[in-house]
Structure formats: C-alpha cells, structure tokens
Amino acid sequence: MASEKVQTLTDGNFTDVIGGATQPVLVDFWAEWCGPCRMLTPTIEALAAELDGQAVIAKLNVDENPTVPGNFGIRSIPALLVFKGGQLVDQTLGVQSKDALKKLLERHM
C-alpha cells in the first residue's frame, strides 16, 4: 500500500495531477503481479518522504488504468516517468536506487 506521501494516479485524475503540479512529478507505472515493481515500492516511499514539498511522487497501476500507460507507450514495468509543467521530460526503466531516482528528479527541480 502506498504511503500518504505517494499519490495514487488513475486514468481519471492523471491529467489534472500532472498538469496542476508546480513541481516535477515522478510517476511509477507498476502492477501488483510485478516482482521488480514490489521491490521498488520501499524506494519510492522513501523518496517521497525525502523530497516532500520538492517533488510529487506518484504511482499508477497499469492493470487498473490502461489508458495512460498506452498513451505513453509503456511496454514494460516498472517504468518511471518524470513530468514537469505537464510535459514528459525524463524516463527510466526497471528497479533503480533511491539516489538514481533522486538525481533523475533533481535535474528538473
């Protein structure tokens, strides 16, 4: 379960959250059955706690919300996309360290 610092995105709220964010947004595209996604969860939660107020950290379940991943051509998960000003500005695939994800976000802060 995501911590209170990690936002849950859906096909319904994605555009509003991404478009309305004044800070960079890191979106973790994941699924319940995905082992690497589950491995990444504690990292995502730790990053959300550390960067609270500086960046928005969010998760989107690709099984429950197929439209957004389809729009971004997500073919493998975990996929981590960074948005700024409503636009996709960076992305990475697979399990990443907290430091790697922090560096990815800091380039857009």
KELO-673151 format. One record per residue: chain; residue number from 1; residue in one letter; x, y, z of N, C-alpha, C, O, CB in turn. Coordinates in Angstrom, 3 decimals, always signed. Glycine has a CB too. Layout:
N
cadena, num, residuo, n_c1, n_c2, n_c3, ca_c1, ca_c2, ca_c3, c_c1, c_c2, c_c3, o_c1, o_c2, o_c3, cb_c1, cb_c2, cb_c3
A, NUM, A, X, Y, Z, X, Y, Z, X, Y, Z, X, Y, Z, X, Y, Z
...
# end
This chain:
109
cadena, num, residuo, n_c1, n_c2, n_c3, ca_c1, ca_c2, ca_c3, c_c1, c_c2, c_c3, o_c1, o_c2, o_c3, cb_c1, cb_c2, cb_c3
A, 1, M, +0.846, -1.201, +0.000, +0.000, +0.000, +0.000, +0.880, +1.250, +0.000, +1.865, +1.307, +0.736, -0.956, +0.007, +1.232
A, 2, A, +0.553, +2.212, -0.783, +1.357, +3.428, -0.867, +1.224, +4.254, +0.419, +0.167, +4.291, +1.048, +0.935, +4.269, -2.090
A, 3, S, +2.301, +4.897, +0.778, +2.253, +5.767, +1.955, +1.471, +7.034, +1.603, +1.159, +7.276, +0.437, +3.696, +6.121, +2.454
A, 4, E, +1.158, +7.841, +2.626, +0.363, +9.051, +2.381, +1.133, +10.081, +1.557, +0.523, +10.995, +1.002, -0.071, +9.673, +3.708
A, 5, K, +2.451, +9.956, +1.466, +3.248, +10.899, +0.679, +3.261, +10.528, -0.812, +3.578, +11.365, -1.658, +4.683, +10.946, +1.217
A, 6, V, +2.918, +9.287, -1.126, +2.889, +8.825, -2.512, +1.462, +8.955, -3.030, +0.531, +8.375, -2.470, +3.401, +7.348, -2.634
A, 7, Q, +1.302, +9.725, -4.106, -0.031, +9.927, -4.669, -0.416, +8.756, -5.565, +0.430, +8.198, -6.264, -0.091, +11.245, -5.460
A, 8, T, -1.679, +8.391, -5.541, -2.174, +7.346, -6.429, -2.816, +8.017, -7.637, -3.740, +8.819, -7.506, -3.190, +6.406, -5.696
A, 9, L, -2.305, +7.670, -8.817, -2.853, +8.224, -10.056, -3.740, +7.192, -10.732, -3.555, +5.985, -10.577, -1.720, +8.673, -11.011
A, 10, T, -4.713, +7.699, -11.491, -5.622, +6.853, -12.265, -5.761, +7.473, -13.659, -5.311, +8.592, -13.906, -7.030, +6.711, -11.554
A, 11, D, -6.390, +6.725, -14.553, -6.694, +7.304, -15.866, -7.523, +8.574, -15.692, -7.403, +9.513, -16.479, -7.449, +6.280, -16.761
A, 12, G, -8.370, +8.600, -14.651, -9.271, +9.730, -14.422, -8.602, +10.984, -13.883, -8.976, +12.092, -14.270, -10.330, +9.323, -13.485
A, 13, N, -7.608, +10.832, -12.986, -7.018, +12.038, -12.369, -5.634, +12.395, -12.904, -5.066, +13.414, -12.514, -6.927, +11.848, -10.880
A, 14, F, -5.091, +11.572, -13.787, -3.713, +11.755, -14.261, -3.457, +13.155, -14.825, -2.524, +13.838, -14.403, -3.395, +10.719, -15.323
A, 15, T, -4.286, +13.576, -15.777, -4.073, +14.862, -16.451, -4.143, +16.026, -15.468, -3.338, +16.954, -15.547, -5.107, +15.057, -17.564
A, 16, D, -5.103, +15.982, -14.543, -5.249, +17.059, -13.556, -4.044, +17.136, -12.633, -3.527, +18.221, -12.369, -6.518, +16.859, -12.733
A, 17, V, -3.593, +15.977, -12.137, -2.463, +15.963, -11.206, -1.179, +16.403, -11.913, -0.451, +17.254, -11.404, -2.282, +14.556, -10.594
A, 18, I, -0.905, +15.829, -13.073, +0.329, +16.150, -13.806, +0.303, +17.605, -14.276, +1.291, +18.328, -14.146, +0.511, +15.197, -15.019
A, 19, G, -0.831, +18.022, -14.819, -0.957, +19.388, -15.334, -0.982, +20.437, -14.238, -0.557, +21.571, -14.456, -2.203, +19.508, -16.161
A, 20, G, -1.481, +20.068, -13.049, -1.620, +21.029, -11.965, -0.415, +21.114, -11.043, -0.369, +21.971, -10.162, -2.813, +20.693, -11.166
A, 21, A, +0.558, +20.237, -11.236, +1.714, +20.206, -10.335, +2.678, +21.339, -10.659, +3.004, +21.574, -11.823, +2.437, +18.851, -10.428
A, 22, T, +3.130, +22.036, -9.629, +4.114, +23.106, -9.812, +5.538, +22.561, -9.673, +6.507, +23.244, -10.004, +3.875, +24.240, -8.792
A, 23, Q, +5.651, +21.335, -9.184, +6.961, +20.695, -9.015, +7.063, +19.538, -10.001, +6.057, +19.122, -10.576, +7.168, +20.194, -7.541
A, 24, P, +8.276, +19.015, -10.200, +8.388, +17.816, -11.039, +7.598, +16.658, -10.420, +7.478, +16.556, -9.199, +9.877, +17.417, -11.224
A, 25, V, +7.071, +15.801, -11.271, +6.291, +14.646, -10.821, +6.967, +13.379, -11.337, +7.190, +13.233, -12.538, +4.803, +14.732, -11.316
A, 26, L, +7.293, +12.459, -10.419, +7.812, +11.148, -10.791, +6.659, +10.169, -10.704, +6.053, +10.014, -9.644, +9.010, +10.709, -9.872
A, 27, V, +6.348, +9.504, -11.809, +5.257, +8.523, -11.828, +5.848, +7.131, -12.000, +6.556, +6.855, -12.969, +4.233, +8.834, -12.970
A, 28, D, +5.546, +6.265, -11.046, +5.947, +4.863, -11.088, +4.788, +4.074, -11.698, +3.733, +3.933, -11.078, +6.324, +4.323, -9.650
A, 29, F, +4.988, +3.560, -12.919, +3.988, +2.698, -13.560, +4.275, +1.274, -13.096, +5.365, +0.751, -13.328, +4.031, +2.814, -15.149
A, 30, W, +3.287, +0.639, -12.432, +3.521, -0.643, -11.773, +2.292, -1.529, -11.876, +1.245, -1.107, -12.370, +3.901, -0.433, -10.303
A, 31, A, +2.432, -2.782, -11.398, +1.306, -3.712, -11.283, +1.558, -4.623, -10.087, +2.699, -4.870, -9.699, +1.117, -4.548, -12.599
A, 32, E, +0.476, -5.110, -9.521, +0.541, -5.959, -8.320, +1.382, -7.216, -8.555, +2.124, -7.633, -7.666, -0.872, -6.359, -7.879
A, 33, W, +1.277, -7.821, -9.733, +1.946, -9.085, -10.049, +3.422, -8.926, -10.377, +4.132, -9.921, -10.521, +1.257, -9.745, -11.200
A, 34, C, +3.891, -7.698, -10.497, +5.257, -7.410, -10.962, +6.235, -7.418, -9.780, +6.208, -6.516, -8.942, +5.306, -6.036, -11.694
A, 35, G, +7.093, -8.433, -9.718, +8.073, -8.556, -8.638, +8.997, -7.344, -8.523, +9.136, -6.785, -7.435, +8.901, -9.797, -8.845
A, 36, P, +9.633, -6.923, -9.627, +10.506, -5.744, -9.559, +9.761, -4.483, -9.093, +10.334, -3.634, -8.411, +11.135, -5.488, -10.925
A, 37, C, +8.476, -4.371, -9.469, +7.670, -3.225, -9.018, +7.532, -3.235, -7.500, +7.652, -2.201, -6.843, +6.269, -3.246, -9.679
A, 38, R, +7.279, -4.425, -6.956, +7.143, -4.544, -5.495, +8.468, -4.242, -4.802, +8.488, -3.645, -3.726, +6.653, -5.959, -5.106
A, 39, M, +9.584, -4.657, -5.424, +10.906, -4.349, -4.867, +11.139, -2.839, -4.811, +11.812, -2.342, -3.908, +12.011, -5.024, -5.703
A, 40, L, +10.591, -2.129, -5.761, +10.807, -0.687, -5.885, +9.944, +0.125, -4.908, +10.272, +1.273, -4.610, +10.516, -0.247, -7.313
A, 41, T, +8.857, -0.450, -4.413, +7.916, +0.282, -3.559, +8.572, +0.972, -2.358, +8.322, +2.159, -2.148, +6.857, -0.660, -3.066
A, 42, P, +9.407, +0.278, -1.552, +10.031, +0.976, -0.411, +10.917, +2.147, -0.852, +11.007, +3.158, -0.155, +10.866, -0.010, +0.410
A, 43, T, +11.563, +2.009, -1.998, +12.407, +3.078, -2.542, +11.551, +4.292, -2.901, +11.909, +5.428, -2.589, +13.188, +2.581, -3.789
A, 44, I, +10.421, +4.042, -3.557, +9.503, +5.113, -3.950, +8.980, +5.831, -2.703, +8.912, +7.060, -2.671, +8.322, +4.547, -4.790
A, 45, E, +8.611, +5.058, -1.679, +8.082, +5.660, -0.454, +9.145, +6.479, +0.275, +8.845, +7.552, +0.800, +7.535, +4.575, +0.473
A, 46, A, +10.387, +5.982, +0.313, +11.484, +6.717, +0.961, +11.777, +8.008, +0.203, +12.026, +9.047, +0.815, +12.761, +5.841, +1.039
A, 47, L, +11.748, +7.944, -1.118, +11.983, +9.125, -1.957, +10.885, +10.163, -1.732, +11.165, +11.359, -1.640, +12.049, +8.729, -3.452
A, 48, A, +9.642, +9.706, -1.644, +8.506, +10.605, -1.415, +8.662, +11.334, -0.087, +8.378, +12.528, +0.007, +7.178, +9.821, -1.439
A, 49, A, +9.117, +10.611, +0.950, +9.309, +11.222, +2.268, +10.449, +12.238, +2.218, +10.347, +13.328, +2.780, +9.600, +10.141, +3.336
A, 50, E, +11.535, +11.866, +1.537, +12.714, +12.737, +1.478, +12.462, +14.007, +0.661, +12.947, +15.081, +1.017, +13.891, +11.975, +0.885
A, 51, L, +11.711, +13.886, -0.423, +11.511, +15.027, -1.327, +10.152, +15.689, -1.133, +9.699, +16.444, -1.994, +11.654, +14.577, -2.772
A, 52, D, +9.500, +15.411, -0.007, +8.196, +16.008, +0.277, +8.292, +17.533, +0.182, +9.128, +18.150, +0.841, +7.689, +15.579, +1.682
A, 53, G, +7.431, +18.132, -0.640, +7.449, +19.578, -0.821, +8.336, +20.032, -1.967, +8.243, +21.180, -2.400, +7.897, +20.236, +0.439
A, 54, Q, +9.205, +19.141, -2.471, +10.096, +19.500, -3.582, +9.705, +18.821, -4.885, +9.998, +19.317, -5.973, +11.526, +19.140, -3.237
A, 55, A, +9.036, +17.675, -4.757, +8.615, +16.916, -5.933, +7.383, +16.106, -5.552, +7.151, +15.821, -4.378, +9.765, +15.985, -6.461
A, 56, V, +6.605, +15.743, -6.554, +5.442, +14.886, -6.343, +5.844, +13.481, -6.778, +6.345, +13.285, -7.885, +4.174, +15.404, -7.141
A, 57, I, +5.621, +12.509, -5.901, +5.915, +11.109, -6.211, +4.573, +10.387, -6.291, +3.757, +10.471, -5.373, +6.872, +10.449, -5.126
A, 58, A, +4.354, +9.677, -7.395, +3.057, +9.050, -7.626, +3.227, +7.660, -8.223, +4.263, +7.331, -8.801, +2.196, +9.921, -8.548
A, 59, K, +2.175, +6.851, -8.066, +2.149, +5.514, -8.645, +0.870, +5.355, -9.469, -0.189, +5.872, -9.110, +2.238, +4.421, -7.533
A, 60, L, +0.995, +4.628, -10.582, -0.164, +4.343, -11.413, -0.173, +2.847, -11.720, +0.765, +2.326, -12.324, -0.146, +5.193, -12.728
A, 61, N, -1.232, +2.161, -11.304, -1.383, +0.726, -11.547, -1.813, +0.520, -13.002, -2.901, +0.935, -13.399, -2.423, +0.089, -10.557
A, 62, V, -0.948, -0.126, -13.793, -1.212, -0.264, -15.232, -2.358, -1.232, -15.536, -2.991, -1.132, -16.587, +0.045, -0.734, -15.943
A, 63, D, -2.628, -2.169, -14.618, -3.737, -3.107, -14.844, -5.084, -2.424, -14.650, -6.030, -2.683, -15.394, -3.622, -4.310, -13.899
A, 64, E, -5.168, -1.554, -13.655, -6.423, -0.871, -13.348, -6.639, +0.363, -14.227, -7.767, +0.835, -14.370, -6.449, -0.469, -11.881
A, 65, N, -5.562, +0.883, -14.815, -5.620, +2.127, -15.596, -4.846, +1.959, -16.901, -3.706, +2.414, -16.991, -5.049, +3.320, -14.778
A, 66, P, -5.431, +1.321, -17.911, -4.690, +1.021, -19.144, -4.509, +2.201, -20.102, -3.635, +2.147, -20.967, -5.382, -0.071, -19.868
A, 67, T, -5.303, +3.254, -19.975, -5.272, +4.337, -20.959, -3.969, +5.140, -20.911, -3.307, +5.322, -21.932, -6.449, +5.265, -20.736
A, 68, V, -3.608, +5.616, -19.718, -2.405, +6.454, -19.591, -1.139, +5.700, -20.018, -0.356, +6.240, -20.799, -2.253, +6.945, -18.140
A, 69, P, -0.911, +4.464, -19.532, +0.287, +3.754, -19.996, +0.295, +3.582, -21.517, +1.345, +3.671, -22.152, +0.380, +2.385, -19.320
A, 70, G, -0.888, +3.334, -22.094, -0.983, +3.220, -23.557, -0.602, +4.508, -24.256, +0.066, +4.491, -25.290, -2.387, +2.822, -23.964
A, 71, N, -1.033, +5.635, -23.682, -0.709, +6.943, -24.267, +0.795, +7.207, -24.295, +1.289, +7.899, -25.185, -1.406, +8.050, -23.487
A, 72, F, +1.534, +6.647, -23.305, +2.974, +6.884, -23.223, +3.791, +5.699, -23.736, +5.013, +5.670, -23.588, +3.364, +7.191, -21.791
A, 73, G, +3.112, +4.725, -24.337, +3.816, +3.587, -24.922, +4.534, +2.724, -23.894, +5.581, +2.147, -24.190, +4.804, +4.075, -25.933
A, 74, I, +3.979, +2.630, -22.687, +4.591, +1.813, -21.643, +4.426, +0.342, -22.028, +3.304, -0.155, -22.125, +3.951, +2.108, -20.239
A, 75, R, +5.548, -0.352, -22.247, +5.507, -1.761, -22.636, +6.097, -2.668, -21.555, +5.796, -3.861, -21.511, +6.259, -1.963, -23.946
A, 76, S, +6.935, -2.102, -20.685, +7.482, -2.912, -19.596, +7.466, -2.078, -18.321, +7.559, -0.851, -18.357, +8.934, -3.406, -19.925
A, 77, I, +7.345, -2.773, -17.197, +7.277, -2.099, -15.906, +8.275, -2.764, -14.964, +8.603, -3.933, -15.169, +5.829, -2.144, -15.316
A, 78, P, +8.769, -2.072, -13.948, +8.415, -0.696, -13.623, +9.010, +0.298, -14.625, +10.168, +0.195, -15.028, +8.883, -0.358, -12.215
A, 79, A, +8.175, +1.255, -15.005, +8.610, +2.379, -15.832, +8.429, +3.632, -14.985, +7.377, +3.826, -14.375, +7.796, +2.468, -17.197
A, 80, L, +9.445, +4.476, -14.946, +9.416, +5.684, -14.120, +9.543, +6.886, -15.035, +10.572, +7.082, -15.682, +10.554, +5.675, -13.046
A, 81, L, +8.491, +7.689, -15.085, +8.465, +8.857, -15.960, +8.439, +10.123, -15.126, +7.760, +10.196, -14.102, +7.252, +8.810, -16.906
A, 82, V, +9.189, +11.125, -15.580, +9.234, +12.419, -14.893, +8.523, +13.445, -15.763, +8.793, +13.571, -16.958, +10.712, +12.862, -14.596
A, 83, F, +7.603, +14.176, -15.132, +6.849, +15.226, -15.813, +7.153, +16.555, -15.156, +7.332, +16.633, -13.941, +5.327, +14.935, -15.785
A, 84, K, +7.209, +17.604, -15.971, +7.351, +18.960, -15.443, +6.498, +19.865, -16.315, +6.557, +19.788, -17.542, +8.861, +19.430, -15.420
A, 85, G, +5.706, +20.722, -15.685, +4.811, +21.596, -16.447, +3.850, +20.820, -17.313, +3.445, +21.292, -18.375, +5.608, +22.536, -17.307
A, 86, G, +3.478, +19.625, -16.865, +2.534, +18.809, -17.624, +3.155, +18.018, -18.758, +2.462, +17.253, -19.429, +1.473, +19.671, -18.171
A, 87, Q, +4.464, +18.192, -18.987, +5.134, +17.529, -20.112, +6.090, +16.445, -19.616, +6.708, +16.585, -18.560, +5.900, +18.559, -20.964
A, 88, L, +6.205, +15.363, -20.390, +7.178, +14.312, -20.103, +8.577, +14.867, -20.371, +8.860, +15.321, -21.480, +6.903, +13.029, -20.966
A, 89, V, +9.456, +14.834, -19.362, +10.801, +15.396, -19.526, +11.913, +14.367, -19.338, +13.054, +14.617, -19.726, +11.000, +16.526, -18.550
A, 90, D, +11.597, +13.211, -18.749, +12.633, +12.212, -18.496, +11.972, +10.882, -18.197, +10.796, +10.835, -17.838, +13.556, +12.642, -17.326
A, 91, Q, +12.727, +9.794, -18.343, +12.182, +8.485, -18.001, +13.299, +7.474, -17.814, +14.406, +7.641, -18.326, +11.208, +8.006, -19.082
A, 92, T, +12.989, +6.434, -17.078, +13.906, +5.319, -16.875, +13.089, +4.058, -16.663, +11.912, +4.124, -16.308, +14.858, +5.579, -15.668
A, 93, L, +13.708, +2.918, -16.881, +13.017, +1.632, -16.737, +13.699, +0.772, -15.692, +14.903, +0.895, -15.469, +12.966, +0.887, -18.078
A, 94, G, +12.932, -0.099, -15.049, +13.489, -1.081, -14.139, +13.710, -0.553, -12.741, +13.461, +0.616, -12.444, +14.768, -1.587, -14.677
A, 95, V, +14.188, -1.454, -11.882, +14.433, -1.104, -10.491, +15.637, -0.161, -10.426, +16.692, -0.439, -10.996, +14.673, -2.381, -9.625
A, 96, Q, +15.457, +0.944, -9.729, +16.506, +1.958, -9.589, +16.766, +2.215, -8.109, +15.892, +1.997, -7.270, +16.109, +3.280, -10.313
A, 97, S, +17.961, +2.675, -7.799, +18.253, +3.058, -6.413, +17.583, +4.400, -6.112, +17.240, +5.157, -7.020, +19.798, +3.143, -6.167
A, 98, K, +17.404, +4.674, -4.823, +16.821, +5.959, -4.423, +17.695, +7.108, -4.927, +17.181, +8.122, -5.398, +16.661, +6.035, -2.879
A, 99, D, +19.018, +6.948, -4.827, +19.932, +8.003, -5.285, +19.790, +8.261, -6.778, +19.807, +9.409, -7.222, +21.377, +7.630, -4.961
A, 100, A, +19.650, +7.191, -7.550, +19.495, +7.338, -9.008, +18.207, +8.089, -9.332, +18.196, +8.966, -10.195, +19.493, +5.950, -9.704
A, 101, L, +17.128, +7.744, -8.641, +15.847, +8.411, -8.886, +15.891, +9.863, -8.408, +15.302, +10.745, -9.033, +14.703, +7.653, -8.183
A, 102, K, +16.585, +10.104, -7.306, +16.708, +11.470, -6.794, +17.463, +12.339, -7.796, +17.071, +13.476, -8.056, +17.425, +11.479, -5.422
A, 103, K, +18.549, +11.802, -8.358, +19.333, +12.537, -9.374, +18.469, +12.829, -10.603, +18.515, +13.924, -11.164, +20.598, +11.723, -9.789
A, 104, L, +17.683, +11.831, -11.010, +16.789, +11.990, -12.154, +15.834, +13.157, -11.921, +15.626, +13.985, -12.808, +15.997, +10.691, -12.410
A, 105, L, +15.258, +13.217, -10.729, +14.326, +14.303, -10.390, +15.023, +15.647, -10.216, +14.501, +16.679, -10.639, +13.576, +13.962, -9.121
A, 106, E, +16.194, +15.636, -9.598, +16.907, +16.899, -9.321, +17.262, +17.646, -10.596, +17.377, +18.871, -10.581, +18.179, +16.626, -8.522
A, 107, R, +17.439, +16.927, -11.699, +17.728, +17.589, -12.980, +16.573, +18.498, -13.409, +16.752, +19.379, -14.250, +18.004, +16.538, -14.075
A, 108, H, +15.400, +18.283, -12.834, +14.208, +19.036, -13.257, +13.631, +19.901, -12.143, +12.532, +20.436, -12.285, +13.141, +18.082, -13.753
A, 109, M, +14.357, +20.044, -11.037, +13.859, +20.844, -9.921, +14.296, +22.293, -10.068, +13.972, +23.125, -9.220, +14.351, +20.273, -8.583
# end
